[in-house]
Amino acid sequence: MASCSDGLKICVASPWTEFEDEFSEGPMLQMHSLTWEDMEAFVTRKFQGNKGFDEQKHLYSQAASQLLADITQKANGVFLWVSVVVQHLLGLFTEGLSIYKAQEALQNLPLDLSSLYDAIWNRISPENMSDALFMMQVVAAAEGPLPWLIMWIAEEARHGTVQPRALSKKEGWRDFAWLSLKRKIAIRTRNILELTTGKDGFVDFTHRTARDWAMQPEVWHRIRSSYE
């Protein structure tokens, strides 16, 4: 709540029913109404170039357009929710999900961020759970952004011996290692972790809220139990 000397008062609040009931008669500025077009442009731009989505769009153009509109509408102005959901759906399209299954997946995703991360984690397949858990543990132990090469070496060393000297003789090996890790992180962790752009990038949780979610004792215990 803010007030001015001339009697003007401004209340900034979440759209809870209590606030809407109390202040419904007064002038109101709803941020999601102002950010709608920006969010719509963000969603459209993110889906451009995804081969899985493009294939479905060519087959079912109307359903594809409706999916993008539904994402924006369901977000209700929360950009972070949109960002997490878009990354999740793009991963599903990369794996060959149909447009109608994507619509079903969208409808089943909760609006609460913590529940959203729960839902995404629960979609990780059993064969990928070991890798996902390992990567989450490494990033959590780092307590901050982890240089991607360290993660790549740690992951490769689980399945065999890494020989940096031998690799250094191969032209462009860092580029291929970076691309391999990026693909693995996206598929294994369902984009709960992300590899930042650039060959000097880092591996970290996709957002601070994802780290906060994972570091909750009950969530961390559930994550570990899902593999054990």
C-alpha positions in Angstrom: 0.0 0.0 0.0 1.4 3.4 -1.0 -0.2 6.8 -0.3 0.4 10.4 -1.5 -0.1 13.7 0.3 -3.2 14.5 -1.8 -5.0 11.4 -0.6 -4.2 9.0 -3.5 -3.6 5.4 -2.3 -2.3 2.5 -4.4 -2.6 -1.1 -3.3 -0.4 -3.6 -5.2 -1.6 -7.1 -4.5 -2.0 -10.6 -5.9 -5.4 -11.2 -7.6 -6.9 -12.9 -4.5 -10.7 -13.0 -4.1 -10.4 -11.0 -0.9 -8.7 -8.1 -2.7 -11.0 -8.2 -5.6 -14.1 -8.1 -3.3 -12.7 -5.2 -1.3 -11.5 -3.0 -4.1 -13.7 -4.0 -7.0 -15.5 -0.6 -7.1 -12.2 1.3 -7.4 -10.0 1.8 -10.5 -7.9 -1.2 -11.2 -4.8 -1.9 -13.3 -4.4 -5.6 -14.2 -0.8 -6.3 -15.3 -1.7 -9.5 -17.2 -4.0 -7.4 -19.5 -1.0 -5.2 -20.4 1.5 -8.0 -20.9 -0.8 -10.3 -23.0 0.7 -9.3 -26.4 4.3 -9.6 -25.1 3.6 -13.0 -23.7 1.9 -14.2 -26.9 4.9 -13.0 -28.9 7.3 -14.8 -26.5 5.4 -18.1 -26.9 5.2 -17.9 -30.7 8.9 -17.0 -30.9 10.0 -19.9 -28.7 8.0 -22.5 -30.7 9.4 -21.3 -34.0 12.1 -23.7 -35.3 11.2 -26.7 -33.1 11.1 -29.5 -35.7 8.6 -31.6 -33.7 6.2 -28.7 -33.3 6.6 -27.6 -37.0 5.7 -31.1 -38.1 2.5 -31.0 -36.1 1.7 -27.5 -37.2 1.9 -28.5 -40.9 -0.5 -31.4 -40.1 -2.8 -29.6 -37.7 -2.4 -25.8 -38.2 -5.5 -24.8 -36.3 -4.8 -27.0 -33.3 -1.2 -25.7 -33.2 -2.4 -22.1 -33.2 -4.9 -22.9 -30.5 -2.3 -24.6 -28.3 -0.1 -21.4 -28.3 -3.2 -19.3 -27.5 -4.1 -21.7 -24.7 -0.7 -21.4 -23.1 -0.9 -17.6 -23.0 -4.5 -17.7 -21.6 -3.7 -20.2 -18.9 -0.6 -18.3 -17.7 -2.8 -15.4 -16.8 0.1 -13.0 -17.0 2.7 -15.0 -15.1 5.8 -14.9 -17.4 7.7 -17.4 -15.3 5.0 -20.0 -15.6 4.9 -19.5 -19.4 8.7 -19.9 -19.6 8.8 -23.2 -17.7 5.8 -24.6 -19.5 7.1 -23.7 -22.9 10.4 -25.4 -22.3 8.6 -28.5 -21.0 6.3 -28.7 -24.1 9.1 -28.1 -26.5 10.9 -31.0 -25.0 7.8 -33.2 -25.5 7.5 -32.1 -29.1 11.2 -33.0 -29.7 10.3 -36.5 -28.5 7.5 -36.7 -31.0 4.5 -35.8 -29.0 1.3 -35.2 -31.0 -0.4 -31.8 -30.9 -3.5 -33.3 -29.2 -1.3 -35.0 -26.5 0.4 -31.6 -26.0 -3.0 -30.0 -25.4 -3.8 -32.7 -22.9 -0.5 -32.2 -21.2 -1.0 -28.5 -21.0 -4.4 -28.8 -19.4 -3.0 -31.2 -16.8 -0.2 -28.8 -15.8 -1.0 -26.9 -12.5 -0.7 -23.1 -12.1 1.2 -23.2 -8.9 4.9 -23.3 -9.6 5.8 -25.9 -7.0 3.1 -28.2 -8.2 4.2 -27.5 -11.8 7.8 -28.7 -11.0 6.3 -31.7 -9.3 4.3 -32.6 -12.4 7.3 -32.1 -14.7 9.5 -34.3 -12.5 6.9 -37.0 -12.4 7.0 -37.2 -16.2 10.7 -38.2 -16.3 10.8 -41.8 -17.5 12.3 -44.5 -15.2 15.2 -45.1 -17.6 16.2 -41.4 -17.3 15.7 -41.1 -13.6 19.2 -42.1 -12.6 20.8 -39.5 -14.9 18.4 -36.8 -13.8 19.0 -37.5 -10.1 22.8 -37.5 -10.6 22.7 -34.1 -12.5 20.4 -32.6 -9.9 22.8 -33.7 -7.1 25.8 -32.3 -8.8 24.2 -28.9 -9.5 22.7 -28.7 -5.9 26.2 -29.5 -4.5 27.7 -26.7 -6.5 25.4 -24.2 -4.8 25.4 -22.0 -8.0 26.0 -22.2 -11.7 28.3 -25.0 -12.7 30.7 -24.7 -15.6 29.2 -27.0 -18.3 32.5 -28.8 -18.9 32.7 -30.0 -15.3 29.2 -31.4 -15.6 30.0 -33.1 -18.9 33.2 -34.7 -17.5 31.3 -35.8 -14.3 28.5 -37.4 -16.4 30.9 -39.1 -18.8 33.0 -40.5 -16.0 30.0 -42.4 -14.6 30.0 -44.6 -17.7 33.7 -44.8 -18.6 37.1 -43.2 -18.5 37.4 -39.7 -19.8 40.7 -39.0 -21.6 41.0 -35.2 -22.0 44.4 -35.4 -23.8 43.0 -37.8 -26.4 39.9 -35.6 -26.8 42.0 -32.4 -27.2 43.5 -33.8 -30.4 40.0 -34.0 -32.0 38.9 -30.9 -33.8 35.7 -29.3 -32.5 35.3 -31.8 -29.6 34.1 -29.2 -27.2 31.3 -28.1 -29.5 30.1 -31.7 -29.8 30.4 -32.3 -26.1 28.4 -29.1 -25.4 25.6 -30.1 -27.8 25.6 -33.6 -26.3 25.2 -32.3 -22.8 22.5 -29.8 -23.8 20.5 -32.6 -25.4 21.0 -34.9 -22.4 20.0 -32.2 -19.8 16.8 -31.3 -21.7 15.7 -34.9 -22.0 16.9 -36.3 -18.7 15.7 -33.5 -16.4 12.8 -32.2 -18.5 14.4 -28.8 -18.5 14.3 -28.4 -14.7 18.0 -27.9 -15.3 19.3 -25.9 -18.2 22.6 -25.3 -20.1 23.0 -21.6 -20.8 23.8 -20.5 -24.3 27.5 -20.3 -25.4 30.4 -22.7 -25.2 31.5 -21.1 -21.9 28.0 -21.6 -20.4 26.9 -23.0 -17.2 24.5 -25.7 -15.9 22.0 -24.5 -13.3 18.4 -24.8 -12.3 16.1 -23.2 -14.9 15.1 -20.6 -12.3 15.6 -19.8 -8.7 12.1 -21.1 -8.0 13.2 -24.5 -9.4 16.2 -24.6 -7.0 14.0 -23.6 -4.1 11.5 -26.3 -5.0 14.2 -29.0 -5.2 15.9 -27.9 -2.0 12.7 -28.4 0.1 13.5 -31.3 2.4 10.3 -33.2 1.5 10.8 -32.6 -2.2 14.5 -33.7 -2.1 13.5 -36.8 -0.2 10.8 -37.6 -2.7 13.2 -37.0 -5.6 15.7 -39.4 -4.2 13.0 -41.9 -3.3 11.7 -41.9 -6.9 15.0 -43.5 -8.0 15.9 -45.6 -5.0 
